[in-house]
Amino acid sequence: MEIDRIVADLRREAERIGKAITALLGSGSGSAAGAPAKRGRKPKAAPQGIQKRKRRGRLTPEGRKRLSEAMKKRWAERRRKG
């Protein structure tokens, strides 16, 4: 049948493409499951003695309470208007 020949041709083509991909990636690339190797520079290690920046913008309990009260007031005004 014509379909059997087409399927056989497609399988041969898929095998040829698979071999081409393997050749391009190289057998010793160390990548998992045929995934392409990562490109670009490797990240630099942080120099010794330098610490990460402290996080800012955290609310204190008092600030959180003030914000909560302000938002409650805002939503109460909106409810009154419409």
Secondary structure, 3 states (H helix, E strand, C coil): CHHHHHHHHHHHHHHHHHHHHHHHHCCCCCCHHHCCCCCCCCCCCCCCCCCCCCCCCCCCHHHHHHHHHHHHHHHHHHHHHC
